[in-house]
Amino acid sequence: MIKVVVSGAHGKMGQETCRAVLDDKDLALVGVFDPGHTGEDLVFADDVFKTSGDLKKLIEESKPDVLVDFSTPAVVLENIKLALSLGVHAVVGTTGVSKDDFQKAYEDASDGKAHLFVAP
């Protein structure tokens, strides 16, 4: 079972990602992050998730394998640097950031144990 945290969970793509994770028997949604909605419930049928505004705490408590990020260009690099530095793989769908900036973030944060996949 692959444990997943979704960043930008209250946005359109974030919600679709949450649904896709919940519908896949090989994946488990273990947390949702969206600082603009801290403390709010995110509801999918019978599943209710309390939205975290502290990504580091969420990762440390939920111990995900993967962070899927659909946040904003203003914060995505910091989100993935944090995830990578904590050994969590990052999958990014956020647009508006250059390939070079993603590469630098990966080089700055990864010790080779976690990987970055960008698909804007």
GROMACS elastic network, one bead per residue, 0.5 to 0.9 nm:
[ bonds ]
;  ai    aj funct       b0    kb
    1    25     6  0.79184   500
    1    26     6  0.50180   500
    1    27     6  0.53990   500
    1    28     6  0.65767   500
    2    26     6  0.63138   500
    2    28     6  0.60496   500
    2    29     6  0.86008   500
    2    64     6  0.76416   500
    2    65     6  0.60931   500
    2    66     6  0.75282   500
    3    26     6  0.89248   500
    3    27     6  0.59880   500
    3    29     6  0.60247   500
    3    30     6  0.60288   500
    3    31     6  0.88750   500
    3    62     6  0.83542   500
    3    63     6  0.75868   500
    3    65     6  0.51563   500
    3    66     6  0.64505   500
    3    67     6  0.88089   500
    4    18     6  0.89230   500
    4    21     6  0.76307   500
    4    27     6  0.70231   500
    4    28     6  0.59698   500
    4    30     6  0.56941   500
    4    31     6  0.70091   500
    4    32     6  0.88034   500
    4    62     6  0.89093   500
    4    63     6  0.87708   500
    4    64     6  0.52590   500
    4    65     6  0.61120   500
    4    67     6  0.58704   500
    4    68     6  0.71263   500
    5     9     6  0.88784   500
    5    18     6  0.86465   500
    5    28     6  0.87659   500
    5    29     6  0.61048   500
    5    30     6  0.57440   500
    5    32     6  0.55889   500
    5    33     6  0.73226   500
    5    58     6  0.83553   500
    5    59     6  0.77321   500
    5    62     6  0.81972   500
    5    63     6  0.89431   500
    5    64     6  0.62134   500
    5    65     6  0.82432   500
    5    66     6  0.64300   500
    5    68     6  0.62764   500
    5    69     6  0.84921   500
    6     9     6  0.55378   500
    6    14     6  0.65837   500
    6    15     6  0.86420   500
    6    17     6  0.73679   500
    6    18     6  0.67970   500
    6    29     6  0.78178   500
    6    30     6  0.86117   500
    6    31     6  0.66186   500
    6    32     6  0.50018   500
    6    33     6  0.60841   500
    6    34     6  0.85168   500
    6    66     6  0.85575   500
    6    67     6  0.58604   500
    6    69     6  0.59795   500
    6    70     6  0.75721   500
    7    10     6  0.84819   500
    7    14     6  0.69037   500
    7    31     6  0.87938   500
    7    32     6  0.61500   500
    7    34     6  0.59523   500
    7    55     6  0.83028   500
    7    67     6  0.70372   500
    7    68     6  0.60905   500
    7    70     6  0.58431   500
    7    71     6  0.59195   500
    7    76     6  0.88587   500
    7    79     6  0.82009   500
    8    11     6  0.57581   500
    8    12     6  0.87509   500
    8    13     6  0.80463   500
    8    14     6  0.53403   500
    8    15     6  0.82564   500
    8    32     6  0.77881   500
    8    33     6  0.60908   500
    8    35     6  0.82012   500
    8    36     6  0.89061   500
    8    68     6  0.87030   500
    8    69     6  0.63664   500
    8    72     6  0.77744   500
    9    12     6  0.79429   500
    9    13     6  0.76418   500
    9    15     6  0.54139   500
    9    16     6  0.85770   500
    9    17     6  0.78904   500
    9    18     6  0.71214   500
    9    32     6  0.57303   500
    9    33     6  0.59587   500
    9    34     6  0.58433   500
    9    42     6  0.81982   500
    9    51     6  0.81095   500
    9    69     6  0.83892   500
    9    70     6  0.73292   500
    9    71     6  0.79113   500
   10    13     6  0.82341   500
   10    14     6  0.58665   500
   10    15     6  0.58248   500
   10    32     6  0.85034   500
   10    33     6  0.83161   500
   10    34     6  0.65549   500
   10    36     6  0.86421   500
   10    37     6  0.74032   500
   10    42     6  0.74085   500
   10    51     6  0.86788   500
   11    15     6  0.60116   500
   11    16     6  0.85310   500
   11    34     6  0.87078   500
   11    70     6  0.76584   500
   11    71     6  0.78862   500
   12    15     6  0.53615   500
   12    16     6  0.63315   500
   12    17     6  0.86920   500
   12    70     6  0.89504   500
   13    17     6  0.60250   500
   13    18     6  0.85520   500
   13    70     6  0.64921   500
   13    93     6  0.85532   500
   14    17     6  0.50585   500
   14    18     6  0.62342   500
   14    19     6  0.87228   500
   14    32     6  0.89823   500
   14    68     6  0.83977   500
   14    69     6  0.76957   500
   14    70     6  0.56814   500
   14    71     6  0.79183   500
   15    18     6  0.50164   500
   15    19     6  0.62669   500
   15    20     6  0.86380   500
   15    42     6  0.86575   500
   15    44     6  0.88682   500
   16    19     6  0.50917   500
   16    20     6  0.61709   500
   16    21     6  0.86459   500
   17    20     6  0.50288   500
   17    21     6  0.61552   500
   17    22     6  0.85530   500
   17    68     6  0.80261   500
   17    70     6  0.87609   500
   18    21     6  0.51721   500
   18    22     6  0.61568   500
   18    23     6  0.86169   500
   18    29     6  0.69334   500
   18    32     6  0.82957   500
   18    44     6  0.83592   500
   19    22     6  0.50645   500
   19    23     6  0.61055   500
   19    24     6  0.87365   500
   19    44     6  0.71391   500
   20    23     6  0.51024   500
   20    24     6  0.63426   500
   20    27     6  0.89585   500
   21    24     6  0.53200   500
   21    25     6  0.81638   500
   21    26     6  0.84332   500
   21    27     6  0.56325   500
   21    28     6  0.63834   500
   21    29     6  0.61023   500
   22    25     6  0.75207   500
   22    27     6  0.69604   500
   22    28     6  0.64550   500
   22    29     6  0.62772   500
   22    44     6  0.85594   500
   22    47     6  0.86524   500
   23    26     6  0.89560   500
   23    27     6  0.81176   500
   24    27     6  0.54686   500
   24    28     6  0.78607   500
   25    28     6  0.76312   500
   29    32     6  0.79069   500
   29    64     6  0.86570   500
   30    49     6  0.85547   500
   30    62     6  0.59976   500
   30    63     6  0.81735   500
   30    64     6  0.68493   500
   31    49     6  0.68678   500
   31    50     6  0.78751   500
   31    51     6  0.75291   500
   31    52     6  0.77148   500
   31    58     6  0.69148   500
   31    59     6  0.82158   500
   31    62     6  0.67554   500
   31    64     6  0.82598   500
   32    42     6  0.81556   500
   32    49     6  0.67809   500
   32    50     6  0.72047   500
   32    51     6  0.53121   500
   32    52     6  0.61989   500
   32    53     6  0.88934   500
   32    55     6  0.89322   500
   32    58     6  0.82027   500
   33    37     6  0.82961   500
   33    38     6  0.77725   500
   33    50     6  0.88111   500
   33    51     6  0.55193   500
   33    53     6  0.59102   500
   33    54     6  0.73411   500
   33    55     6  0.64099   500
   33    58     6  0.77582   500
   34    37     6  0.55307   500
   34    38     6  0.63384   500
   34    51     6  0.63475   500
   34    52     6  0.62953   500
   34    53     6  0.57390   500
   34    54     6  0.85142   500
   34    55     6  0.85852   500
   34    71     6  0.78599   500
   35    38     6  0.51326   500
   35    39     6  0.88601   500
   35    51     6  0.79241   500
   35    52     6  0.67204   500
   35    54     6  0.72508   500
   35    55     6  0.86820   500
   36    53     6  0.74754   500
   37    40     6  0.56083   500
   37    41     6  0.85808   500
   37    51     6  0.64451   500
   37    52     6  0.77948   500
   37    53     6  0.73286   500
   38    41     6  0.87336   500
   38    50     6  0.78995   500
   38    51     6  0.51903   500
   38    52     6  0.51970   500
   38    54     6  0.84238   500
   39    50     6  0.57235   500
   39    51     6  0.50823   500
   39    52     6  0.61916   500
   39    53     6  0.75198   500
   40    49     6  0.82537   500
   40    50     6  0.57448   500
   40    51     6  0.53890   500
   40    52     6  0.82554   500
   41    48     6  0.62756   500
   41    49     6  0.54771   500
   41    51     6  0.60293   500
   42    47     6  0.82773   500
   42    48     6  0.57015   500
   42    49     6  0.51049   500
   42    50     6  0.63167   500
   42    51     6  0.67279   500
   43    46     6  0.73309   500
   43    47     6  0.58204   500
   43    49     6  0.64213   500
   43    50     6  0.88351   500
   44    47     6  0.50849   500
   44    48     6  0.63411   500
   44    49     6  0.84763   500
   45    48     6  0.79287   500
   49    52     6  0.89983   500
   52    55     6  0.69384   500
   52    57     6  0.85092   500
   52    58     6  0.66950   500
   53    57     6  0.88677   500
   53    58     6  0.83587   500
   54    57     6  0.55100   500
   54    58     6  0.61718   500
   54    59     6  0.87370   500
   55    59     6  0.60851   500
   55    60     6  0.85013   500
   55    79     6  0.75274   500
   55    82     6  0.81575   500
   55    83     6  0.84830   500
   56    59     6  0.52389   500
   56    60     6  0.61172   500
   56    61     6  0.85714   500
   56    79     6  0.89169   500
   56    82     6  0.70596   500
   56    83     6  0.78812   500
   56    86     6  0.85916   500
   57    60     6  0.50758   500
   57    61     6  0.60244   500
   57    62     6  0.84137   500
   58    61     6  0.52376   500
   58    62     6  0.58471   500
   58    63     6  0.79110   500
   58    64     6  0.89417   500
   59    62     6  0.53157   500
   59    63     6  0.52993   500
   59    64     6  0.62836   500
   59    67     6  0.87084   500
   59    83     6  0.75821   500
   59    86     6  0.80354   500
   59    88     6  0.83031   500
   60    63     6  0.55485   500
   60    64     6  0.83661   500
   60    86     6  0.82399   500
   61    64     6  0.87218   500
   63    88     6  0.82876   500
   64    67     6  0.70942   500
   64    88     6  0.66810   500
   64    89     6  0.86994   500
   65    87     6  0.80894   500
   65    88     6  0.53523   500
   65    89     6  0.62161   500
   65    90     6  0.87423   500
   66    83     6  0.82671   500
   66    88     6  0.54128   500
   66    90     6  0.56149   500
   66    91     6  0.71519   500
   66   114     6  0.89804   500
   67    79     6  0.88077   500
   67    80     6  0.78527   500
   67    83     6  0.68596   500
   67    88     6  0.66463   500
   67    89     6  0.61843   500
   67    91     6  0.61697   500
   67    92     6  0.81765   500
   68    89     6  0.85739   500
   68    90     6  0.59312   500
   68    92     6  0.58121   500
   68    93     6  0.76357   500
   69    72     6  0.86780   500
   69    76     6  0.70308   500
   69    79     6  0.78417   500
   69    80     6  0.78997   500
   69    90     6  0.73112   500
   69    91     6  0.62369   500
   69    93     6  0.61074   500
   69    94     6  0.64386   500
   70    76     6  0.79433   500
   70    91     6  0.89804   500
   70    92     6  0.64717   500
   70    93     6  0.53392   500
   70    95     6  0.83396   500
   71    74     6  0.83933   500
   71    75     6  0.69764   500
   71    76     6  0.60407   500
   71    79     6  0.87994   500
   71    92     6  0.87843   500
   71    93     6  0.82753   500
   71    94     6  0.59370   500
   71    95     6  0.88665   500
   72    75     6  0.57003   500
   72    76     6  0.58064   500
   72    94     6  0.61493   500
   72    95     6  0.74733   500
   72    96     6  0.80211   500
   73    76     6  0.54218   500
   73    77     6  0.74300   500
   73    94     6  0.66911   500
   73    95     6  0.65957   500
   73    96     6  0.56175   500
   73    97     6  0.58817   500
   74    77     6  0.76231   500
   74    78     6  0.85395   500
   74    97     6  0.88147   500
   75    78     6  0.55112   500
   75    79     6  0.62483   500
   75    80     6  0.88514   500
   76    80     6  0.62037   500
   76    81     6  0.85325   500
   76    92     6  0.81628   500
   76    94     6  0.71016   500
   76    97     6  0.84892   500
   77    80     6  0.52907   500
   77    81     6  0.60615   500
   77    82     6  0.85658   500
   77    97     6  0.84760   500
   77   101     6  0.78326   500
   77   102     6  0.69204   500
   77   105     6  0.62470   500
   77   106     6  0.88316   500
   78    81     6  0.50728   500
   78    82     6  0.61351   500
   78    83     6  0.86160   500
   78   105     6  0.79875   500
   79    82     6  0.52934   500
   79    83     6  0.62765   500
   79    84     6  0.86709   500
   79    90     6  0.89716   500
   80    84     6  0.59146   500
   80    85     6  0.83058   500
   80    88     6  0.87420   500
   80    89     6  0.84446   500
   80    90     6  0.61317   500
   80    91     6  0.85671   500
   80    92     6  0.82692   500
   80   102     6  0.88498   500
   80   105     6  0.74641   500
   80   106     6  0.78047   500
   80   109     6  0.82099   500
   80   116     6  0.80313   500
   81    84     6  0.52346   500
   81    85     6  0.59706   500
   81    86     6  0.85665   500
   81    90     6  0.89949   500
   81   105     6  0.59542   500
   81   106     6  0.67339   500
   81   108     6  0.73847   500
   81   109     6  0.50676   500
   81   110     6  0.75358   500
   82    85     6  0.51908   500
   82    86     6  0.63041   500
   82    87     6  0.88227   500
   82    88     6  0.85359   500
   82   109     6  0.73037   500
   83    86     6  0.52028   500
   83    87     6  0.64128   500
   83    89     6  0.68183   500
   83    90     6  0.67485   500
   83   109     6  0.84517   500
   83   110     6  0.89624   500
   83   114     6  0.83778   500
   84    87     6  0.50170   500
   84    88     6  0.51267   500
   84    89     6  0.60670   500
   84    90     6  0.68830   500
   84   106     6  0.74389   500
   84   109     6  0.57576   500
   84   110     6  0.52699   500
   84   111     6  0.79800   500
   84   112     6  0.88116   500
   84   113     6  0.80735   500
   84   114     6  0.55476   500
   84   115     6  0.70777   500
   84   116     6  0.78486   500
   85    88     6  0.74018   500
   85   108     6  0.87828   500
   85   109     6  0.50781   500
   85   110     6  0.56575   500
   85   111     6  0.73223   500
   85   114     6  0.79681   500
   86    89     6  0.89771   500
   86   109     6  0.88411   500
   86   110     6  0.86634   500
   86   114     6  0.83009   500
   87   110     6  0.77001   500
   87   111     6  0.81643   500
   87   112     6  0.86502   500
   87   113     6  0.59742   500
   87   114     6  0.50448   500
   87   115     6  0.84895   500
   88   113     6  0.81799   500
   88   114     6  0.55121   500
   88   115     6  0.76911   500
   89   113     6  0.82719   500
   89   116     6  0.60051   500
   89   117     6  0.81770   500
   90   114     6  0.76259   500
   90   115     6  0.63038   500
   90   117     6  0.62491   500
   90   118     6  0.81668   500
   91   115     6  0.84483   500
   91   116     6  0.59870   500
   91   118     6  0.58629   500
   91   119     6  0.75535   500
   92    95     6  0.84558   500
   92   116     6  0.76921   500
   92   117     6  0.62169   500
   92   119     6  0.59902   500
   92   120     6  0.68743   500
   93   117     6  0.88612   500
   93   118     6  0.62665   500
   93   119     6  0.51365   500
   94    97     6  0.77411   500
   94   118     6  0.82047   500
   94   119     6  0.79131   500
   94   120     6  0.56427   500
   95    98     6  0.85161   500
   95   119     6  0.85177   500
   95   120     6  0.51012   500
   96   120     6  0.83251   500
   97   100     6  0.83763   500
   97   101     6  0.65690   500
   97   102     6  0.71657   500
   97   120     6  0.89990   500
   98   101     6  0.51972   500
   98   102     6  0.64742   500
   98   103     6  0.86681   500
   99   102     6  0.51572   500
   99   103     6  0.61416   500
   99   104     6  0.86638   500
   99   118     6  0.86347   500
  100   104     6  0.61249   500
  100   105     6  0.85685   500
  101   104     6  0.51291   500
  101   105     6  0.61540   500
  101   106     6  0.85876   500
  102   105     6  0.50934   500
  102   106     6  0.61660   500
  102   107     6  0.86317   500
  102   116     6  0.85796   500
  102   118     6  0.80859   500
  103   106     6  0.51146   500
  103   107     6  0.61790   500
  103   108     6  0.85721   500
  103   116     6  0.88972   500
  104   107     6  0.50477   500
  104   108     6  0.59928   500
  104   109     6  0.85471   500
  105   108     6  0.51168   500
  105   109     6  0.61260   500
  105   110     6  0.82279   500
  106   109     6  0.53525   500
  106   110     6  0.55362   500
  106   111     6  0.89578   500
  106   115     6  0.79451   500
  106   116     6  0.68665   500
  107   110     6  0.57864   500
  107   111     6  0.80566   500
  107   112     6  0.89741   500
  108   111     6  0.85988   500
  110   113     6  0.68971   500
  110   114     6  0.62843   500
  110   115     6  0.74012   500
  110   116     6  0.88492   500
  111   114     6  0.71915   500
  112   115     6  0.69225   500
